[in-house]
Amino acid sequence: MLELVGKATNTPYWRCIPGGKPDPVVVENMRRAYEALSPELKLGLVQVTLRKYGEPVQITQTLDEDTQRALQKVYSERYASLGELDVMTWKGFEPLFFGVPMAWDGQLAEMTPPPAARMPQEGVPTTTANDRVGS
């Protein structure tokens, strides 16, 4: 099931598991596939991945100013210790792809407010499915 979720969201399946560990076979397959992509497809994948970090880039398949700014921001905030990287290479793209933020990573979970549906509003009765059974 986790592999299906990963494929559907273009996220490594082990990132769907808190504390999951990379699968070396999948990593190698991803490396080969990424290296075989055209520059335009690589940039499109980079842009899709940046959107998962909350960056509002358009999918243009070009290294436009918005994409450059988003890359600078994400890499300086999360991967500065890796030094200068070229996202057109697997070595440069790998941390971006495999480091996609997940709710249990803490950063996004702290920034996400609880859904309004969970907060009862004054004067509005709250019911559950069990309250309605037999009525």
N, C-alpha and C positions, 0 to 999 in steps of 0.2 A: 504494500500500500504506500509506504513512504517513497519508494522509487517512482510511483505514479504521480504523487504530489510534486516531487522534485522535477520530473519531466514536464508536468503541466505548468510549473512556474519558472522553469529554466533555472532551478536552484539545485545544487548538489544535494542528494538525498540525505547525507549525513548532517547537513545544516538544518534539516527538519527535526533533528533529535538534539535536545539539550546535551552538550558535551560530546556529540558525535565525532568520530575520528574519520579522516579522509580515507577513501578506498584507493590504494595505489593503482589498481587497474583502471578505474574510472579517471583518475588524474592523468594517467598516461594517454588514455583515449581522448580526453579533452585537449591535451597538449597537441597531439597530432592533428585533431580536427581544427583547432584554432590556427595552427601554423599553415594549414591548407587553405584557409579563407582568403578571399581577395581583401585588399585594404578597405574597400567600401563596406563589406560585410563585417569586418572586424570593428570598424567605427560604429556601425549600427548596433552591434552587440555591446560595445562599450557604452553607448548612449542608453540602451535598454537597462544595462546594469547600473548606471549612474542614477537612473530613475528609481531603482530599488533603494538607493541611499537617500531618497527624498530630493534629489536634484531635479529641477524642472527643465531639463533639456529636451529639445525636439529631436526626433529620430530623423536625421538628415543624411546620415552616412558620410558626413564630412566633418573635418576637425574645425568646426566653427568656433567663434569666440565664447559662446555659452558653454560649449563642451570643454574647451580649454580651461575656463574658469572653474567649472565643476570638478574637473580632474585635479586641478591644483588644490582646490578646497579639500576634497576627499582624501587625496594622498597626503597632504600636509597635516590633516587632522588625525588620520588613522594609520598611515604607513610611512611617516617621516623617517623612521629609523632605517628604512630600506634604501634611502638615498634616491637619486634620480633614476626613474624607470621609464621605459618606453612601452606604452600600452599596445603598441603594434607587435610586440613580441610576447610570447607566452609568459616569460619571466615578469614582464611588466603588468600583464593583464591578470595573471593568476591570483595575486592577493585581492584585487578588486572583486573578482568573480567568487572566490571561495570565502571572502569576508563579508558577503552580503548581510546586512543587519537582520537579525531575527528578534522577535519580541522578547525572548528570554535572555538576550545579550545585555539587557539592562538599560542601555541608552535610550532606545526607542520606547521601551515599556514605561520609563519614567516620564517621557514627554507626552505620552498618549493619555488624554483625559478619559475617564470612564464614560461609557455610552450613556446618553441621556435616559435611555430606557431603563437603566438600572437605578436611577435616582427618582424616587417617588415625588410627584408634584403635589403641592398643597391643594386639597380639595378634589383630587382625582383618585378614585378608589383603585387599589391594585388587586388584580385577580391572577390566579394561576390556572393552568389547565385542570388541576385537581378541583379547584373551586367550581368549575363549570360542569364537572361530571355529574350526571344525574339531574341536571336542571332542565 
